[in-house]
Amino acid sequence: MAVTSASRSAAIRARLEHPVIDVDGHTVEFEPGFLDVLQQVGGSGVVARYLAQRDRLAGARWYRLSLAERLAQRATRPPWWFLPTKNTLDRATATLPRLLHERLPETGIDFTILYPTEGLAFPHLSDEELRRACCRALNVFHAEIFRPYADRMTPAAVIPLHTPQEGIAELDYAVQQLGLKAILIPSYVRRQLPNGQRWLDVLALDSAYDYDPFWARCVELGVVPACHSSGMGWGSRTAVTNYMYNHIGHFAAAAEALCKALFFGGVTRRFPTLKVAFLECGVAWACSLYADLVGHWEKRNRQRLENYNPANLDRQQYFALLERYGGSLVADKLEALRQAPPRLGEQQEPELLDEWAACQITRAEEIRDLFVPHFYFGCEADDPLNAWAFNTRVNPFGARLRAMLSSDIGHWDVPDMTSVTEEAYELVEKGLISAEDFRDFAFTHPATLYAGTNPDFFRGTAVEQAVRTLLAASS
């Protein structure tokens, strides 16, 4: 089949003086090939358990229930029809590396980092043997099928993190044995208390384990942890009948959970060179979070917190004012109020008063320094709020957040792969961002994220020379 590069995205790319790097394309696994590798890794029993788990993840329970039963049991509607099918060429392109390699010029993309589809859920599997076998098999499978096309694409290794030790083991294997250079981690781990209650471990704050050894190993190996976890099925995203209700904002919710934990847990303070990517979640939530961090610190840092310490209330003045202005509202209640014991929460443990302690912040500007350089945000091409990342008039301290092109090719968000660069560039055409902003969005931020962490990341690729020139100019 002849594939043409005559698309508006290709025409836009031809006018640009820089490459376009996509930090989040998707491959749709060719399941028979994956199952062959899973059989080799884990045996027939693991394959059978995977097939049963696959149906569960696809919402088998929801489909077995009647509407009345779904409502009674509050069964969350799962994703459905999430792959482009009418565009058969795109559907096949997402599965076949050779075809994607041939068609990338149509999309206006020079290089793409590819994440799985079914495999996004593998780090979240509760069965340890199945979880680790699926992650290992997928990494072996993808390393093999994408190796011939490394000049324009690279697959991300899937890393389980129920414990830091299992994460380090798979990370070492993926990077050192398979030669993979991008990684996918979960934003959280679901854990269960002895009473059956479930909670989300966000890996960096109040965690069941110390994950610092894992973050340290990422730095040592020069890899960027990227997360792409679902936020559906928890919080408010539990609608019984409406997938769209559950979907909107769910990647951002899961990303924010980890991002806040990394910040408040002091990870960005302890690991000054660690970079983390949050994918397919946009950047608006991050702009809001960044501004909220600044605003909250200014009101509730350890010194300002004394404004709210109940011990600092001048009780004599307070009761004098009540007597003078309270009238009948307080007339027969003052004595009881004077004798009332302290209310719950008035006395706090001294060691828990400074909720910013792990960050070691002394000035609000340090929030910028502990947030902006460490976090990068994958943004879909058609999101108009991508412009917020570059709005220095709004973002505190004139910050520009590290927004990056996150195409999502392969999934329903992109019914036509050839529209990606065209849609992303519309922000320039509408005057919402500048051409320089777009260069950062589509090239500078992705290039400096990955090459800044691993200087060899783009070696041998179609963008190697452009990245080398960029880094040399900024050094």
C-alpha positions in Angstrom: 0.0 0.0 0.0 1.4 3.4 -1.0 1.3 5.9 1.8 1.4 9.6 1.0 2.7 12.4 3.2 0.4 15.0 1.6 -1.3 16.3 4.8 -1.6 19.7 6.4 0.4 18.4 9.3 3.2 17.4 7.0 3.0 20.9 5.3 3.2 22.6 8.7 6.2 20.5 9.7 7.9 21.4 6.4 7.7 25.1 7.4 9.1 24.6 10.9 12.8 25.1 11.5 12.8 22.4 14.2 11.7 18.8 14.6 8.5 17.7 16.2 8.9 15.2 19.1 5.8 13.4 20.4 6.2 12.2 24.0 3.1 10.0 24.1 1.9 8.0 21.2 0.2 4.7 21.7 0.7 1.3 20.3 -2.2 -1.1 20.4 -0.7 -4.5 21.3 -0.9 -7.3 18.8 -2.2 -9.7 21.4 -1.2 -13.1 19.8 2.4 -11.9 19.6 2.3 -10.7 23.2 0.8 -13.9 24.5 3.6 -15.9 22.9 6.1 -13.9 24.9 4.0 -14.1 28.0 3.9 -17.9 27.6 7.7 -17.9 27.5 8.0 -15.7 30.5 5.4 -17.1 32.8 4.0 -20.3 31.4 0.5 -21.4 30.3 -1.0 -20.8 33.8 0.0 -17.1 33.7 -1.5 -16.8 30.2 -4.8 -18.2 31.4 -4.8 -15.8 34.4 -4.0 -12.9 32.2 -6.9 -13.7 29.8 -9.3 -13.9 32.8 -7.9 -10.6 34.2 -8.1 -8.9 30.8 -11.9 -9.5 30.8 -12.2 -8.2 34.3 -10.2 -5.0 33.4 -12.5 -4.5 30.4 -15.5 -4.4 32.7 -16.8 -7.9 32.5 -18.6 -7.5 35.8 -20.4 -4.3 34.6 -21.6 -6.1 31.4 -22.9 -9.1 33.4 -25.2 -6.8 35.4 -28.6 -5.5 34.4 -29.1 -1.7 34.5 -31.0 -2.0 37.8 -28.2 -4.1 39.3 -25.5 -1.7 38.1 -27.3 1.2 39.8 -27.9 -0.8 43.0 -24.3 -1.8 43.2 -22.9 1.5 41.9 -20.9 -0.3 39.3 -18.6 2.2 37.4 -19.1 2.2 33.7 -15.7 1.1 32.1 -14.1 2.5 29.0 -15.7 1.3 25.7 -15.1 1.7 22.0 -11.8 3.4 22.8 -10.0 2.6 19.5 -10.5 4.3 16.1 -12.0 1.6 13.8 -13.7 3.5 10.9 -10.2 4.7 10.0 -8.9 1.2 9.3 -5.5 2.4 8.2 -5.0 4.2 11.5 -6.2 1.2 13.5 -3.6 -1.0 11.8 -0.9 1.7 12.1 -1.2 1.7 15.8 -0.4 -2.0 15.9 2.2 -2.4 13.2 5.6 -0.7 13.9 6.6 -0.8 10.2 3.5 0.9 9.1 3.7 3.6 11.8 7.3 4.2 10.8 6.3 4.7 7.2 3.4 7.0 8.1 5.0 9.3 10.7 5.8 12.0 8.1 2.1 12.3 7.4 1.5 13.2 11.1 4.2 15.9 11.0 6.0 14.0 13.8 9.7 13.3 13.5 10.1 11.1 16.6 7.6 9.5 19.0 7.8 7.8 22.4 5.2 5.0 22.4 3.2 3.7 25.4 1.0 0.6 25.5 -2.8 0.3 25.6 -3.7 -2.8 27.5 -0.3 -2.6 29.1 -1.2 0.7 30.9 -3.0 -1.4 33.4 -0.2 -4.0 34.0 1.5 -2.1 36.8 -1.8 -2.0 38.7 -2.5 -5.7 38.7 -2.8 -7.0 42.3 -1.5 -10.5 41.6 2.3 -10.1 42.0 3.3 -13.0 39.7 0.9 -11.9 37.0 1.8 -8.3 37.3 5.5 -8.9 37.0 5.2 -11.4 34.3 3.0 -9.2 32.2 5.3 -6.2 32.6 8.4 -8.3 31.7 6.7 -9.9 28.7 5.4 -6.6 27.3 8.9 -5.1 27.7 10.5 -8.0 25.9 7.9 -8.0 23.1 8.1 -4.3 22.5 11.9 -4.1 22.6 12.0 -6.7 19.9 9.3 -5.4 17.5 10.3 -1.7 17.7 14.1 -2.2 17.5 14.3 -2.0 13.7 12.5 1.4 13.8 14.5 3.1 16.5 15.4 6.1 14.3 11.8 7.4 14.6 10.2 5.7 17.6 11.0 4.1 20.9 8.7 2.1 23.3 8.4 2.8 27.0 9.2 0.0 29.4 6.3 -0.8 31.8 7.6 -0.8 35.4 5.6 -2.2 38.4 6.0 -0.4 41.7 4.0 -2.3 44.4 7.4 -2.3 46.1 10.5 -0.3 45.2 12.4 -3.5 44.9 10.2 -4.9 42.2 10.4 -1.6 40.4 14.2 -1.5 40.5 14.4 -5.1 39.3 12.3 -4.5 36.2 13.9 -1.1 35.6 17.4 -2.6 35.6 16.3 -5.4 33.3 14.5 -3.1 30.9 17.3 -0.6 30.6 20.4 -2.7 31.0 19.3 -5.9 29.3 16.7 -4.8 26.8 18.2 -1.4 26.0 14.9 0.5 26.6 15.3 4.1 27.5 11.8 5.4 28.4 9.7 4.0 31.2 6.1 4.0 32.4 5.4 3.9 36.2 2.0 3.9 38.0 0.8 7.1 39.6 -0.3 5.2 42.6 -0.7 1.7 44.0 -4.0 0.4 45.4 -3.4 -1.2 48.8 -5.8 -2.9 51.2 -5.9 -2.6 55.0 -6.7 -5.7 57.2 -10.3 -4.5 57.5 -10.7 -4.6 53.8 -10.6 -0.8 53.3 -8.7 0.2 50.2 -6.4 3.2 49.9 -4.2 4.8 47.3 -0.4 4.8 48.0 1.0 7.8 46.0 4.6 6.5 46.3 6.1 9.6 47.9 3.9 10.7 50.8 2.7 8.5 53.7 3.6 5.5 51.6 3.8 1.9 52.7 7.5 1.9 51.5 10.4 4.2 51.2 10.6 4.8 47.4 13.7 6.9 47.5 15.9 3.9 46.3 13.7 3.7 43.2 14.0 7.5 42.5 17.7 7.2 43.0 18.0 4.4 40.6 16.1 6.4 37.9 18.7 9.1 38.3 21.6 6.7 38.2 20.3 5.1 35.0 19.3 8.4 33.4 15.7 7.6 32.8 12.6 9.8 33.2 9.7 8.2 35.1 6.5 8.9 33.2 3.0 8.2 34.5 -0.2 7.5 32.6 -2.5 6.0 35.2 -6.3 6.0 35.2 -8.3 8.0 37.7 -11.6 6.4 36.8 -13.3 4.3 39.4 -12.3 6.4 42.4 -13.1 9.9 43.7 -16.2 11.3 41.9 -15.4 9.4 38.6 -17.7 6.5 39.4 -20.8 7.2 37.2 -22.7 4.0 36.4 -24.0 4.9 32.9 -21.6 7.6 31.6 -18.1 6.9 30.5 -17.5 10.5 29.4 -18.3 11.7 32.9 -15.7 9.3 34.3 -13.1 10.1 31.6 -13.0 13.8 31.7 -10.1 14.9 33.9 -9.2 11.4 35.1 -5.6 11.3 33.8 -5.1 14.7 35.4 -6.5 13.5 38.7 -4.1 10.6 38.9 -1.2 12.7 37.8 -1.9 15.4 40.4 -2.0 12.7 43.1 1.6 11.7 42.3 2.8 15.2 41.5 1.6 16.6 44.9 3.2 13.7 46.7 6.5 14.1 45.0 6.5 17.8 46.0 5.2 17.6 49.5 7.2 14.4 50.1 10.4 16.4 49.4 11.4 14.1 46.5 12.3 17.1 44.2 14.4 18.5 47.1 16.3 15.3 47.7 16.8 14.5 44.0 17.6 17.8 42.3 18.1 16.2 38.9 15.1 14.0 38.9 12.5 14.8 36.1 9.0 13.3 36.0 6.6 13.3 33.1 2.8 13.3 33.4 1.1 12.1 30.2 -2.2 12.7 28.4 -3.3 14.9 31.3 -2.9 18.4 29.9 -1.2 21.2 31.8 -4.1 23.3 33.1 -4.3 21.3 36.3 -0.6 21.7 36.8 -0.8 25.5 36.4 -3.6 25.5 39.0 -1.6 23.3 41.3 1.5 25.4 41.0 -0.4 28.6 41.8 -2.2 26.8 44.7 1.1 25.7 46.2 2.3 29.3 46.2 -0.9 30.6 47.6 -1.2 28.0 50.3 2.4 28.4 51.4 2.0 32.1 51.7 -0.9 31.6 54.0 0.1 28.4 55.9 3.9 28.3 56.1 5.2 27.5 59.5 5.5 31.2 60.5 2.2 32.4 59.0 0.5 29.4 60.6 0.6 31.2 63.9 -2.2 33.4 62.6 -4.5 30.4 63.1 -3.1 28.9 66.3 -5.9 28.8 68.9 -3.4 29.5 71.6 -2.8 32.9 70.2 -6.4 34.0 70.7 -6.6 36.9 73.2 -9.4 35.5 75.2 -9.9 38.5 77.4 -10.3 40.8 74.3 -12.5 38.2 72.6 -15.0 37.9 75.5 -15.0 41.6 76.0 -16.1 42.0 72.4 -18.7 39.3 72.8 -20.1 41.1 75.9 -20.1 44.5 74.1 -21.6 43.5 70.8 -23.2 40.1 71.3 -26.4 41.2 73.0 -29.1 38.6 73.4 -27.2 36.3 71.0 -24.5 35.5 73.7 -26.1 36.8 76.9 -26.7 33.5 78.7 -24.0 31.6 77.1 -20.7 33.4 77.9 -19.9 31.6 81.2 -20.4 28.1 79.6 -18.3 29.2 76.7 -15.5 30.4 79.0 -15.4 27.0 80.8 -15.6 24.9 77.6 -12.7 22.5 77.1 -10.5 22.9 74.0 -12.2 21.6 70.8 -10.9 18.7 68.9 -8.0 19.8 66.7 -7.0 22.8 68.7 -4.0 21.0 70.0 -1.7 19.6 67.3 1.5 17.5 67.6 4.4 19.9 67.2 6.2 17.6 64.7 3.2 17.7 62.3 2.7 21.5 62.3 5.0 22.2 59.4 3.4 20.4 56.4 6.1 21.9 54.1 9.0 20.6 56.2 10.2 18.0 53.6 10.4 20.7 51.0 12.6 22.9 53.2 11.1 26.0 51.7 12.1 29.4 53.2 10.8 31.7 50.3 7.9 31.3 48.0 10.2 31.4 45.0 11.6 28.1 46.1 8.2 26.5 45.1 8.9 27.5 41.6 12.4 26.0 41.8 11.2 22.7 43.3 8.2 22.4 40.8 8.8 23.9 37.4 12.2 22.3 36.4 11.2 18.8 37.7 7.8 18.3 36.1 6.8 17.9 32.5 3.3 17.6 31.1 2.0 15.7 28.1 -0.7 17.7 26.4 -3.0 16.5 23.6 -2.8 18.5 20.4 -6.4 19.8 20.5 -6.4 21.2 24.1 -6.6 25.0 24.0 -5.5 25.3 27.6 -2.0 24.2 26.5 -1.5 28.0 26.2 -1.8 28.5 29.9 1.7 26.9 30.4 3.3 29.8 28.6 1.4 32.6 30.2 4.0 34.3 32.3 1.5 37.0 33.3 -0.7 34.5 35.1 1.7 31.9 36.4 3.4 32.9 39.7 6.9 34.4 39.4 6.5 34.5 35.6 6.9 30.7 35.3 6.6 28.8 32.0 5.5 25.2 32.7 7.1 22.4 30.7 4.2 21.5 28.4 4.9 18.9 25.7 3.1 17.5 22.7 1.4 14.2 23.7 -0.3 13.1 20.6 -2.3 10.0 21.9 -2.2 8.5 18.4 -3.8 5.1 18.5 -6.7 6.0 20.8 -10.1 7.5 20.2 -8.9 11.1 21.0 -7.2 11.0 17.6 -9.6 9.6 14.9 -7.1 10.9 12.2 -3.4 10.6 13.0 -2.5 13.0 10.2 -4.3 15.8 12.2 -1.9 15.9 15.2 0.6 18.6 14.3 -2.1 20.6 12.5 -4.2 20.7 15.6 -1.3 21.5 17.9 -0.2 24.4 15.7 -3.6 26.0 15.7 -2.7 27.8 19.0 0.0 29.7 17.0 -2.4 30.5 14.2 -5.0 31.8 16.7 -2.4 33.9 18.4 -2.7 32.1 21.7 1.0 31.1 21.8 4.0 32.3 19.8 6.1 30.3 17.4 8.8 30.2 20.0 6.3 28.7 22.5 5.4 26.0 20.0 9.0 25.2 19.5 9.3 24.6 23.2 6.1 22.6 23.2 7.0 20.4 20.3 10.8 20.2 20.5 12.7 22.0 23.2 10.9 20.6 26.2 10.8 17.0 25.0 14.4 17.2 23.8 15.8 18.7 27.0 13.8 16.4 29.2 15.1 13.2 27.7 18.5 14.2 26.4 19.1 16.3 29.5 18.7 13.2 31.6 20.3 10.8 29.1 22.6 12.4 26.6 22.4 9.4 24.3 18.6 9.2 24.3 18.3 10.5 20.7 21.6 9.0 19.4 20.9 7.4 16.0 17.5 9.0 15.6 16.1 11.3 13.0 16.4 14.2 15.5 19.9 13.5 16.8 21.6 16.5 15.1 18.9 19.0 16.0 18.9 17.9 19.6 22.7 18.1 19.8 22.6 21.6 18.4 20.0 22.6 20.9 21.9 21.3 23.8 25.1 22.9 22.6 23.4 26.3 22.3 22.0 26.1 25.8 25.2 24.9 27.5 
